[in-house]
Amino acid sequence: MAQIKRGFTIVELIVVMAIVGLLVAFMFVALNPTARLEQARDAIRQKDTIESEVAR
């Protein structure tokens, strides 16, 4: 009789972990919260600068 093989090999698990790691890295770069906060602060500063120039 043939032996039934169950589960995943270590190579398959490593490949899946590498792919998941790459996806997480891409998502972190795409959704970088620090950069988003900096953009929001810059927008507020620009708005405040324009408002102060108009008020003069």
N, C-alpha and C positions, 0 to 999 in steps of 0.2 A: 504494500500500500504506500501511496505517496504521503509524505508528511505535510500537514496543513500548517502554513506559516501565518501567524497573526501578528498584528502590530506594525509599527513603522521601524525602518532602519535608522541608525544614528545619522546617516548622511541626509536622509529625507527630513528629519527633524531640524538639522542644522540649516538646511536650505530654507525651510519655512521660517525659521527664526530670523535668518538674514533678510528675507523678503519683508517680513513684518517690521523689522528694524529700519529698513530703508523707507517704508511707507510712513512710519512714525516720524522719521527725520524730515521727510518732505513736508508732512503736515505741520510740524513744529516751525519750519522755515516759512511756510505759507501763512500760518496763523500766529506769527510771532507777536505775543501780547505786548511786549515792551515797545516794539515799533509802532503798534497801533495806538498805544497811549501817547507816545511822542508825537504822532501825527495829530491826535486830538488836541494836545496841548499847543502845538504850533498853530492849529486852526483858531483856537481861542485867542492866542496872542495876536494873530493877524487881525481878527475881528476887533479886538480891543484897540489895536493901533489905528485901524481905520476909523473907529468911533471917536477916538481922541482927536484925530486930525479933522474930522468933520465938525467937532464941537468948537474948534478954535475960531 
